[in-house]
Amino acid sequence: MQYFKQIMQDNSGCPSSKRWITGLFSVALCTAFISSIILNTKADPEIVHAIMYVIITGLGMTGAEKFAPK
């Protein structure tokens, strides 16, 4: 549990909203994929792409934040 708390914090030790939003959208995307397999449903491709763009942007911003000058 301590490891999970450390992952969701930024460099200063505060909770990072970018990481929380990225994690939430990752869970939503995984849920959509699993439900499409189990329940044989189709998710709207535009919504799936929008969720993927949010995840990619969040991860990119979090990674860039690590190398940005302080």
C-alpha positions, -999 to 999 in steps of 0.1 A, spaced: 0 0 0 29 23 8 43 18 -27 9 27 -43 9 60 -23 44 68 -34 35 62 -71 6 87 -69 27 115 -54 48 140 -73 84 149 -66 75 171 -36 55 143 -20 20 158 -27 -7 138 -44 -5 144 -82 -38 151 -99 -23 140 -133 -14 106 -119 -48 101 -103 -67 111 -134 -44 89 -156 -49 60 -132 -87 65 -132 -89 66 -170 -66 35 -172 -90 16 -151 -120 29 -172 -102 17 -204 -94 -17 -189 -130 -20 -178 -143 -12 -213 -120 -38 -228 -130 -65 -203 -167 -57 -206 -164 -59 -244 -149 -94 -241 -171 -108 -214 -204 -90 -222 -198 -89 -260 -206 -52 -261 -191 -25 -284 -177 7 -270 -179 38 -291 -145 42 -308 -145 79 -303 -148 76 -266 -121 49 -264 -98 72 -284 -106 101 -261 -98 80 -231 -65 69 -247 -55 105 -255 -61 115 -219 -40 86 -206 -12 94 -231 -12 131 -223 -12 124 -185 17 100 -187 36 124 -210 31 153 -187 41 133 -156 72 121 -174 82 156 -186 76 169 -151 104 147 -138 130 161 -162 118 198 -161 141 222 -144 131 231 -108 
